[in-house]
Amino acid sequence: MGNDKTSASGSRSVLDSNPQIYEYLIESNIDGLLAFDCDCRYTLWNPIMERISGIPRDRVVGRIAFEVFPFLSEIGEDRYFFDALAGKTVFSPEQLIQVPHNGIDGYFEGRYSPLYDGEGEIVGGFAVIRDVTARLKSEQQRLKARKHDALILLAGGIAHDFNNLLTSIFGNLDLLQDSLQGEELALLKEADAACSRAQALTRQLLNFSRSDTPNRRSTSLPELLERCAKVSLSSYRAECAFSFPEDLWPGRVDSPLIARVFENLFINAAQAMPDGGTIEVAAQNVELKARHGSLEPGSYIRIDIQDFGDGIPPELVERVFDPYFTTKADGNGLGLASSLTIVKNHGGELSVDSRHGEGTCFHVYLVAKSPQAPPPQEELR
């Protein structure tokens, strides 16, 4: 910011003759704007800063920055204030910050510059604070999707090769059975059983890596969900409570494939409540007017499967769909990974919300058969 108040022709600028424009630019800016004097007391705090921090300007302006936000010194952000007061324009790189006043985690970056008076003397500093959380999360999701797709290709190639080796091993084991007896035959049977388990795992890998186009047909999802719950929960103490609107649209799905997804989710929910409990299953029509995450605009059915177990620790939530990641002693971590692949191949989306100690809810979006007349129950924009 310079101290030249006139244009090249010597006339006053539009901004100088219309000071309201300054106020409008500050108030309507999409970034957080703040200013401070030489004592680091805030002199400006725009509406975006109020939203980011959770503190209104009348509780900030006039107070020293490091008294309002002690964590600024803890994370080293205070040095940017002093750099600006020393006449430097500096950038604070993106970093994760939890704002104490609202408890919100976010990634923020900033640009700090000195403020001059008409004589060219530094009278304070000015900062532009940008919330880059959405951008970084979007980049992380794209990176995760690319890694997931690469892993699918790798898993498919390994599974095919391994399956061919197992076929050869099984054939040789069959030939040996007629020539062995006693302890040697018992050892052979153990080897045969181990190969059977390896073959079952190989089938799961092949299912995970399948990129076949689903054979999608109009399907009643309430009937499919109720049938899958009955099959999945037969050996568990959990039960389902269903909530479906009468005008729920049919889904366009490959029933056997989507049944595997529902069964995986029901089993996960039941295992989260080993002492029993109720799994809440709800569905609703959703009409997307714009792109939402990985979903294109269109008609969808959203299915929510909620358990009330211990939930998933925050640091593990992002990993639940990773192949071979599992918190179960007897699990292999392929159930949710293959479910994600199946739903993605249907043009849908599978996500999870969980609070440690409160339970977990899986959200499944599936493409609906084009509705004729009934309005959607929920509209996402």
C-alpha positions, -999 to 999 in steps of 0.1 A, spaced: 0 0 0 17 32 -11 10 68 1 4 84 -33 -31 98 -31 -34 110 -67 -34 94 -101 -8 102 -129 -30 132 -140 -30 146 -105 -67 140 -100 -81 121 -69 -89 84 -75 -125 70 -75 -117 53 -42 -106 85 -25 -137 104 -36 -159 76 -26 -147 63 8 -178 41 11 -162 19 -15 -134 11 9 -159 0 35 -178 -21 9 -146 -38 -3 -137 -47 33 -171 -59 43 -178 -79 12 -143 -95 8 -143 -133 6 -111 -134 26 -106 -125 62 -92 -89 66 -76 -75 97 -54 -45 106 -34 -36 137 -15 -7 151 22 -5 162 12 -21 195 -4 -50 177 -39 -39 187 -65 -48 162 -80 -18 143 -100 -38 117 -119 -71 117 -141 -78 88 -172 -102 87 -151 -131 74 -127 -129 103 -158 -129 126 -169 -162 109 -135 -178 110 -128 -169 146 -163 -170 161 -156 -136 177 -175 -104 168 -154 -73 160 -165 -54 190 -147 -80 212 -115 -78 191 -109 -42 180 -87 -23 204 -73 -54 220 -38 -68 216 -38 -97 191 -18 -121 214 -42 -115 243 -72 -123 222 -55 -153 206 -26 -166 228 -21 -195 204 -7 -171 178 25 -170 198 25 -207 204 24 -215 167 48 -187 157 22 -166 139 32 -136 160 64 -131 139 44 -121 109 29 -91 128 64 -79 138 77 -84 102 49 -62 89 56 -35 115 93 -37 103 82 -29 68 82 -64 53 55 -81 33 55 -117 43 34 -149 37 24 -174 63 21 -208 48 -10 -229 51 -12 -247 85 -38 -265 105 -53 -243 133 -80 -251 158 -96 -219 168 -102 -221 205 -133 -199 205 -153 -222 182 -133 -254 182 -132 -255 144 -102 -271 127 -91 -254 95 -62 -247 72 -53 -211 69 -27 -190 50 -20 -153 53 -3 -123 38 10 -96 61 20 -61 49 29 -28 66 5 2 67 18 37 60 5 71 68 7 101 44 43 108 54 54 73 46 57 62 82 46 28 93 15 31 115 5 -5 117 0 -37 96 -26 -53 74 -33 -90 68 -54 -111 44 -63 -144 59 -76 -171 36 -94 -203 46 -79 -230 23 -95 -260 41 -120 -268 13 -93 -266 -13 -68 -288 6 -95 -314 14 -105 -315 -23 -69 -321 -33 -66 -348 -6 -97 -365 -19 -84 -364 -55 -51 -378 -44 -68 -405 -23 -90 -414 -53 -59 -418 -76 -42 -439 -50 -73 -460 -46 -76 -466 -84 -39 -475 -87 -43 -499 -58 -73 -515 -76 -52 -522 -106 -23 -536 -85 -46 -558 -65 -63 -572 -96 -30 -581 -112 -16 -598 -81 -49 -616 -74 -50 -631 -109 -14 -643 -107 -19 -657 -72 -51 -674 -82 -32 -692 -110 -5 -704 -86 -31 -716 -61 -48 -736 -89 -16 -754 -96 -9 -760 -59 -44 -775 -54 -39 -798 -83 -7 -812 -69 -22 -815 -34 -50 -836 -49 -25 -859 -66 -5 -863 -33 -36 -873 -12 -37 -908 -27 -1 -916 -18 0 -903 18 -14 -915 50 -12 -909 88 6 -878 99 17 -869 65 -19 -869 52 -29 -848 82 -2 -822 73 -14 -823 37 -50 -815 48 -37 -786 68 -19 -773 37 -51 -778 17 -71 -758 43 -46 -730 43 -48 -729 5 -86 -727 7 -83 -697 30 -58 -681 6 -82 -687 -23 -110 -670 -4 -88 -640 2 -79 -640 -35 -116 -639 -44 -120 -609 -21 -91 -592 -39 -107 -600 -73 -140 -586 -61 -123 -555 -48 -105 -549 -81 -135 -556 -104 -143 -528 -127 -171 -545 -145 -200 -523 -155 -229 -532 -131 -260 -547 -146 -283 -520 -132 -320 -524 -130 -349 -507 -113 -348 -520 -77 -369 -514 -46 -342 -505 -20 -364 -510 11 -370 -546 1 -333 -551 -6 -322 -535 26 -346 -555 47 -335 -587 31 -298 -579 36 -304 -570 72 -321 -603 78 -293 -623 63 -264 -603 78 -277 -600 114 -289 -636 119 -259 -644 141 -258 -610 159 -278 -595 188 -284 -563 169 -317 -554 151 -328 -528 126 -353 -500 127 -362 -489 92 -376 -455 81 -386 -452 45 -409 -426 29 -438 -440 9 -427 -421 -22 -391 -433 -21 -377 -436 -56 -365 -470 -69 -327 -473 -74 -309 -482 -105 -285 -508 -91 -270 -543 -97 -289 -559 -68 -263 -587 -60 -235 -562 -59 -253 -536 -38 -265 -563 -15 -228 -570 -7 -224 -534 2 -254 -534 26 -244 -567 41 -209 -553 49 -224 -522 64 -248 -541 86 -221 -565 98 -199 -535 107 -227 -519 126 -235 -551 145 -199 -557 154 -197 -521 167 -224 -531 192 -213 -565 206 -239 -563 234 -267 -557 210 -287 -526 201 -306 -510 173 -293 -501 139 -312 -472 124 -317 -474 87 -332 -444 68 -336 -434 32 -346 -403 14 -349 -389 -21 -322 -363 -30 -321 -341 -61 -287 -326 -68 -288 -294 -87 -250 -291 -89 -220 -313 -84 -218 -326 -48 -184 -342 -40 -179 -369 -66 -216 -370 -75 -229 -354 -108 -262 -335 -108 -292 -358 -109 -316 -379 -88 -303 -401 -60 -314 -421 -30 -295 -415 2 -293 -444 26 -281 -438 62 -270 -468 83 -264 -456 119 -250 -477 148 -246 -465 184 -214 -483 193 -181 -467 204 -176 -449 172 -143 -445 153 -114 -424 167 -110 -392 147 -75 -401 135 -88 -433 120 -120 -421 103 -102 -412 71 -87 -447 68 -118 -468 71 -120 -474 33 -83 -482 29 -76 -518 18 -61 -539 46 -69 -513 73 -90 -528 100 -95 -525 138 -108 -561 140 -85 -589 151 -100 -613 126 -107 -589 98 -87 -582 66 -99 -547 58 -114 -555 24 -151 -553 32 -154 -515 32 -128 -510 5 -147 -533 -19 -180 -516 -9 -165 -483 -19 -154 -497 -53 -189 -511 -59 -207 -479 -51 -183 -458 -72 -189 -482 -101 -226 -475 -97 -220 -437 -100 -227 -433 -64 -209 -422 -32 -201 -439 1 -190 -418 31 -188 -420 69 -194 -398 99 -184 -409 133 -180 -395 168 -159 -415 192 -181 -428 219 -214 -419 201 -216 -442 171 -210 -443 133 -232 -435 103 -224 -446 68 -241 -426 40 -247 -444 7 -258 -424 -24 -272 -444 -52 -285 -433 -86 -323 -433 -87 -346 -443 -115 -357 -410 -130 -386 -398 -109 -418 -388 -127 -436 -364 -105 -430 -365 -68 -408 -337 -54 -375 -346 -36 -375 -347 2 -341 -330 3 -323 -307 -21 -286 -302 -21 -271 -273 -39 
